[in-house]
Amino acid sequence: MTDHRRPKAVVSWSSGKDCAFALHEVRSRGELEVVGLLTTVTTTFARVSMHGVREELLDRQADAVGLPLLKVGIPFPCPNEVYDRAMSEALARLRSDGVEVVVFGDLFLEDVRKYRESRMEGTGVRPEFPLWGRPTPELARTMIRSGLTASIVCVDPKQLPARFAGREFNQALLDELPPSVDPCGERGEFHTFVTSGPMFSHPVGVRHGSVVERDGFVFADLLPAIPGVTAPQAPRAYRVRRATPDDLVGMARVHVATWKSTYRGMVPDDRLDAMSVENDIAGGFGSWLKKPPEGVAQFVALSGSGEVVGFAMACPTREPDPEFSGELGAIYVLKEHQGSGVGRMLLGEAVRHLLNIGKTNMIVWVLEQNPYRRFYEHLGGTLVRQRTAPSRIAGGPIPEVSYGWRDLRALARL
């Protein structure tokens, strides 16, 4: 008697279009019983690894495709041996549950395919590549014609201009791609997040958040849609990246303008009036940009026109502290850009940097009379202590207070 049992399979799920269309293909063929999705999640940030998609949106995708989701949690940063161990444990668990196949959305990169095959050899689980070898120009058009919709969430700016981050994956996008870029982004030119398609029972509503340049890539954040808002909002016209010496003048302008707009009435007028970009730079502002001390990182926020509208600095605590090892050394945003999310973007990059250098907590010192102290309070900072500290700008001692976060992991997930 012939055994017609279909092998159980899971789909390696990155949240992007290729894995989603691979799921659609194997479901259409009917040769495999797809029983779940397999995704790597960076637990430090609660985001899909590499794509940077929020875990909440990943969960909504799983609900839309009607499949359980096996999340493989990895830390940040994640050494190769930790990743390999986590994946080996996940494969063993799948095999014990009767899974025989992992479906991948890879298209033509032989080294990637060989890597997957080598990692699964001897596990009792075999890989399958339902989209392998299909010409990618036609495959991309087929995806779009099927009703698949997706947003670009990650761009490699060495291969594709950063302005493509946040764009919708549609025919207009394909028409604009440089000839060197694969229409499916198979060489890592871009990554996507799928919001609807024939593999979904209902759309996953999203709205566009900030655009951040990090670790050599440009990420366009997506957030869950707001109830009652049916159309996606345009990406914010801000981008955050590491500061360079070329940003010195722009950062000094922000520094001077922010002191004058924030501290008038708290600092003697003559001291504020004497502030200028030239005096700031001559006084040593930005001296760390050329050769920052170990552990120091500075970030700038740029407007759509490329103007520096804010900056932040994160470092190990500059003075010995009994409770905290990381410090938010500075954060400034031009008054006309406050309330736009720029401060959160800068703070997020500062927190990521501190976690990357092994600092799991953070303190920030602010002027006691600073009216924007509530920014830190709204983000969970707790009042730690007070002091009177000398200030070159104020021309004498000035009262300060500090806010602290004893566990940066919660702040990292904002």
Summary of the structure (lengths in Angstrom):
residues: 414
radius of gyration: 24.5
end to end distance: 56.9
largest distance: 95.6
contacts: 1291
relative contact order: 0.09
helix: 32%
strand: 29%
